[in-house]
Amino acid sequence: MYINMQRNLNELVAANIISQEIADKIQDYYNHKKGLSVNRLFVIFGILGGILIGLGIILIIAHNWDNLPRVTKTLLAFIPLLCGQALGGYVIVRKQENITWRESTSAFVFFSVGATITLVSQIYNIPGNLSSFLMIWMLLCLPLIYLMKSSITSLLYIIGITYFACETGYWSHPSSESYTYWVLLIMVLPHYYFLLKKKPASNFTIFHNYFIPLSIVITLGTVAKSMEELMFIAYFSLFGLLYQIGSLKGFKKQKLSNNSYLIIGSLGTIVLLLALSFDGFWKELRYTTFHFSEIIVSPEFYVSALFTLLAGTLQYRKHYLRDLAGIKPISVVFVGFIVTFFIGLASPVAILIINILLLAIGILTIIDGAKQDHLGILNFGLLIITALIACRFFDTDLSFVIRGLLFISVGFGFFMTNYWMLKNRKTHE
């Protein structure tokens, strides 16, 4: 590819179409891109190498484990960790600026810490459970993120604390230990802030953009105790907040596939609306008795109020003294749902409101996609309407003929809108 490019540049210079100076600049640009691509491969294979070496050492030790005396087992348990620390010291002194060395060594040390804790616990029969093991492991590896400036350790740490929160908050319910997750999450945010400021377009930053909001979405339910119904308000507000974060200038200029906050906020809101478009939740809600004195002290109330306040503040600051027409419908669903929630306490009209809201979002998204000439946004709007029709397919007494005609209409709509937009593009070209 680069040889062909050089030949083409020489032809353009010989034909006096571009100057030699411009040709050199183009060559330097693509040489730089090639270097970045090679560096990424080195980082990926370095990390995989570090992980595989660590696992290989553990497997070799495990093969003869039962035949070894306790002292030998203890020494062997610490060998991977000591090797990792020695490598880490070498990297800090001699290879601090080499991202491949940093990340691969950090990945090796991360798994060595977990292996050492496990082996020592097994050798000396130290009692404990999975949640305490995960917390100790993550706390011991937390300094590694900042000492080595390691993003792979940060990502593994986020996975680890998410597992910890699920173990304590879901699978060992009831437990108050899951609140530790939020403290552990805050501890990694400075590294994430550094990535956003210094390397906003790097692959590690994009992975963090997905891992952190997904981790929060997964673990938010662990705060629920006795007022689980209020968690729907919390989740709608969380998705509204994520959507608005994704609409900020720094994220908005990225490719849509890299804008995780916008994607998670949109999909989360739509999935929740589709789930609540059925009567089951609302029927149960109408028979639930809420006491103000209990609500006001519940963790569900506090987390709902927090995310609603954050989403509302961001929405207000974003559109303060501006054209309100720029507000996207998904970004304000959390406000509409709060009103709908209180209506649903006494009336089945809430189901109708949810369905109308879904239909409106679908239509407005299609219109928005057409205005922006963006097939992805347009088809997302069509998918919303299709999903709504599919939900009503199982929820109504319409005949199969009418249901079939509805699906045919939507399929025809998919074809015609995409055809119209593609034809429009060719006309403008």
MARFIMAR-832682 format. One record per residue (C-alpha): x, y, z; residue in one letter. Coordinates in steps of 0.001 Angstrom, whole numbers, padded with zeros to 6 digits, always signed. Last residue first. Layout:
N
XYZA;...
This chain:
429
-023570+014231-005362E;-026787+015856-004185H;-028899+013492-006345T;-026897+010478-005140K;-027547+011425-001513R;-031278+011846-002135N;-031435+008391-003718K;-029795+006935-000613L;-032300+008777+001602M;-035328+007698-000441W;-034185+004069-000583Y;-033621+004005+003187N;-037059+005516+003808T;-038751+003208+001294M;-037225-000061+002526F;-037784+000527+006226F;-041330+001782+005566G;-042090-001361+003557F;-040928-003405+006534G;-043117-001295+008830V;-046136-001758+006584S;-045523-005502+006262I;-045309-005738+010048F;-048622-003923+010447L;-050253-006043+007737L;-049205-009199+009578G;-050693-007933+012823R;-053931-007065+011015I;-054086-010530+009459V;-053150-012237+012729F;-056178-010675+014391S;-055719-008082+017103L;-056195-009286+020686D;-053334-007294+022157T;-050153-007848+024176D;-048062-010229+022101F;-048210-008156+018899F;-048189-005014+021081R;-044564-005747+021898C;-043753-006345+018218A;-045406-003015+017289I;-043232-001209+019846L;-040111-003011+018617A;-040904-001971+015026T;-041459+001648+016123I;-038119+001696+017909I;-036440-000044+014978L;-037698+002677+012614L;-036167+005348+014828G;-032877+003440+014911F;-033077+003170+011119N;-033154+006959+010819L;-030292+007413+013287I;-028090+004916+011424G;-029034+006245+007983L;-027849+009757+008800H;-028939+012505+006384D;-029035+014872+009373Q;-032591+015968+008566K;-033654+012400+007699A;-032164+011048+010929G;-033961+013726+012946D;-037271+012881+011264I;-036773+009187+012025I;-035851+010043+015625T;-038984+012199+015936L;-041151+009297+014728I;-039565+006758+017103G;-039627+009144+020074I;-043313+009899+019442A;-044191+006186+019230L;-042333+005462+022461L;-044022+008361+024253L;-047437+007257+023010I;-046765+003777+024385N;-045593+005140+027747I;-048604+007478+028004I;-051010+004618+027243L;-049448+002521+030011I;-049733+005447+032460A;-053486+005683+031754V;-053844+002630+034038P;-054536+005077+036917S;-053707+005522+040595A;-049997+004902+041123L;-049512+005120+037366G;-050017+008890+037468I;-047104+009113+039912F;-044886+007101+037562F;-046035+009089+034517T;-044818+012339+036111V;-041446+010771+036917I;-041405+009232+033424F;-041800+012588+031726G;-038758+013983+033518V;-036643+010915+032671F;-037768+011149+029034V;-035989+014507+028723V;-032822+013396+026863S;-034752+010903+024709I;-036829+013719+023159P;-033776+015677+021920K;-033755+019355+022886I;-032700+021588+019994G;-036192+023063+019669A;-035637+024686+023048L;-033516+027361+021371D;-031090+028612+023964R;-031370+030688+027146L;-030402+027635+029244Y;-030267+024564+026973H;-027080+022877+028212K;-027208+024283+031713R;-030777+023066+032210Y;-030090+019588+030809Q;-026986+019224+032976L;-028901+020313+036072T;-031822+017985+035308G;-029551+014979+034751A;-027624+015642+037982L;-030802+016290+040000L;-032513+013186+038602T;-029392+011128+039320F;-029260+012295+042941L;-033008+012121+043588A;-033181+008543+042329S;-030122+007576+044423V;-031637+009156+047521Y;-035090+007654+046999F;-033721+004156+046406E;-031604+004472+049566P;-034847+004820+051588S;-035216+007584+054197V;-037758+009738+052330I;-039696+006721+051085I;-040411+005327+054545E;-041840+008585+055970S;-043768+009161+052743F;-045540+005822+053005H;-046075+003985+049741F;-048788+001375+049269T;-048470-000905+046252T;-051660-002105+044521Y;-051393+000395+041667R;-047704-000498+041244L;-048514-004178+040650E;-050841-003261+037784K;-048256-000794+036461W;-045483-003390+036349F;-047578-006020+034562G;-049386-003735+032076D;-046805-003816+029308F;-045219-000622+027902S;-042893-000715+030911L;-040441-003117+029255A;-040523-001079+026035L;-039825+002122+027983L;-036931+000464+029804L;-035419-000792+026531V;-035807+002664+024939I;-034091+004485+027805T;-031233+001996+027982G;-030690+002109+024218L;-030464+005901+024148S;-028297+006364+027254G;-026017+003461+026294I;-025491+004823+022761I;-025050+008467+023786L;-022652+007559+026583Y;-020730+005150+024350S;-019841+007761+021751N;-017290+005631+019893N;-019873+004154+017471S;-021237+007662+016837L;-017820+008901+015746K;-016501+011591+018063Q;-017485+015271+017834K;-020380+014734+020254K;-018109+013376+022989F;-016084+016532+023664G;-018985+018838+022774K;-021459+017333+025213L;-024233+015164+023759S;-022771+011964+025238G;-023020+013540+028690I;-026670+014281+027916Q;-027354+010658+027012Y;-025591+009432+030151L;-027706+011760+032331L;-030939+010593+030690G;-029833+006975+031174F;-029202+007674+034873L;-032525+009512+035224S;-034394+006575+033694F;-032473+004183+035959Y;-033206+006145+039143A;-036901+006499+038268I;-037077+002755+037647F;-035294+002266+040972M;-038318+003731+042738L;-040177+000432+042248E;-037516-001378+044307E;-038595+000350+047528M;-037387-002274+050053S;-033637-002577+049483K;-032287-001358+046155A;-028681-000120+046242V;-027490-003152+044232T;-029598-002018+041271G;-026973+000545+040320L;-024406-002210+039728T;-025021-003050+036069I;-025718+000540+034971V;-022655+001816+036848I;-020398-000818+035242S;-021859-000037+031826L;-021106+003664+032384P;-017455+002894+033329I;-016700+000161+030768F;-017888+001973+027650Y;-016016+005265+027958N;-013114+003313+029464H;-012869+001303+026231F;-012883+004566+024230I;-010110+005952+026442T;-007994+002817+025938F;-008508+003055+022181N;-007147+006592+022121S;-009278+009542+020934A;-009454+011525+024183P;-005753+011025+025054K;-004649+013857+027346K;-007861+015214+028850K;-010107+012166+028613L;-007238+009845+029639L;-006401+011996+032680F;-010063+012023+033728Y;-010102+008215+033527Y;-007009+008056+035750H;-008680+010406+038236P;-011850+008220+038094L;-010183+005054+039435V;-010672+005865+043128M;-014277+006948+042572I;-015094+003383+041476L;-013683+001868+044678L;-015782+004255+046769V;-018865+003357+044740W;-018145-000358+045100Y;-017945-000087+048884T;-021713+000414+048816Y;-021986-003266+047837S;-020986-004175+051386E;-024478-003397+052677S;-025683-006941+052125S;-029043-008601+051474P;-028328-010161+049033H;-025334-012410+048429S;-025872-012859+044670W;-027141-009336+044004Y;-025348-006743+046160G;-022265-008589+047376T;-021411-010656+044300E;-022707-008019+041886C;-020643-005298+043573A;-017498-007483+043534F;-018016-008351+039859Y;-018216-004633+039118T;-015116-004059+041254I;-013193-006625+039190G;-014343-005400+035777I;-013353-001848+036727I;-009957-003111+037960Y;-009382-004979+034686L;-010036-001717+032815L;-007699+000242+035099S;-005027-002442+034814T;-005262-002139+031015I;-004960+001642+031385S;-001626+001536+033190S;+000021+004748+034338K;+002558+002434+036028M;+002338+004017+039486L;-001190+005307+038888Y;-002890+002080+037823I;-000564-000050+039986L;-001797+001784+043087P;-005222+000092+042566L;-003796-003439+042374C;-003784-004072+046131L;-007266-002567+046471L;-008594-004726+043621M;-007245-007964+045093W;-008466-007130+048609I;-011963-006356+047288M;-012088-009470+045105L;-011011-011766+047946F;-013546-010174+050328S;-016334-010760+047771S;-015288-014343+047037L;-015377-015483+050642N;-012848-016003+053415G;-011128-018574+055587P;-007311-018974+055448I;-006521-022636+054812N;-002744-022009+054986Y;-001883-023288+051516I;-005242-022314+049977Q;-005161-018739+051218S;-001526-018418+050090V;-002462-019739+046634L;-005444-017448+046155T;-003630-014299+047298I;-000650-015159+045084T;-002839-015795+042026A;-004706-012504+042414G;-001459-010543+042773V;+000078-012364+039809S;-002954-011465+037701F;-002364-007731+038173F;+001445-008079+037949V;+001213-009639+034450F;-001283-006995+033259A;+001001-004261+034587S;+004008-005746+032794T;+002117-005853+029478S;+000802-002297+029909E;+004055-000628+030864R;+006292-002502+028426W;+003979-001762+025503T;+003461+001863+026574I;+007188+002643+026509N;+007604+005986+028285E;+008536+004471+031655Q;+010962+001959+030120K;+014173+002344+032160R;+013397+003118+035814V;+009639+002497+035971I;+009875-000460+033566V;+012717-002083+035506Y;+010789-001702+038776G;+007717-003262+037167G;+009794-006190+035887L;+011059-006830+039414A;+007510-006493+040749Q;+006225-009004+038205G;+008957-011492+039018C;+008191-011113+042726L;+004474-011648+042088L;+005052-014713+039902P;+007473-016176+042526I;+005231-015549+045564F;+003212-018749+045352A;+006382-020714+044586L;+007880-019707+047926L;+004693-020636+049775T;+004428-023972+047985K;+008045-024749+048811T;+007374-024028+052492V;+004214-026199+052455R;+005897-029264+050926P;+005201-030100+047235L;+003401-033196+045979N;-000043-031554+045703D;+001246-028714+043528W;+002957-030686+040791N;+000761-029517+037879H;-000326-026324+039699A;+003167-024813+039427I;+003211-025291+035662I;-000345-023921+035396L;+000498-020795+037424I;+003589-020104+035318I;+001523-020449+032137G;-001179-018089+033443L;+001415-015378+034108G;+003076-015920+030729I;-000320-015789+029007L;-001308-012486+030682I;+001997-010785+029877G;+001918-012036+026288G;-001642-010825+025791L;-000610-007373+027061I;+002454-007314+024792G;+000401-008549+021831F;-002062-005673+022241I;+000647-003055+022912V;+002779-004192+019961F;-000272-004130+017687L;-001099-000578+018787R;+002493+000492+018100N;+002312-000917+014555V;-000840+001111+013858S;+000717+004269+015294L;+003788+003805+013116G;+001664+003367+009992K;-000200+006566+010824K;+003122+008421+011178H;+004331+007055+007827N;+001022+008201+006350Y;+001551+011767+007528Y;+005234+011827+006561D;+004399+010758+002990Q;+001699+013433+002702I;+004169+016054+003979K;+006836+014874+001541D;+004390+015109-001384A;+003425+018633-000314I;+007096+019676-000332E;+007718+017965-003696Q;+005001+020125-005216S;+001654+018841-006463I;+000182+018566-009974I;+003557+019221-011636N;+003269+015945-013630A;+006510+014682-012068A;+005166+015524-008592V;+001931+013626-009255L;+003870+010634-010616E;+006168+010603-007579N;+003117+010704-005279L;+001585+007741-007097N;+004794+005702-006721R;+004980+006534-003012Q;+001323+005500-002575M;+001966+002216-004345N;+004896+001498-002004I;+002729+002449+001017Y;+000000+000000+000000M;
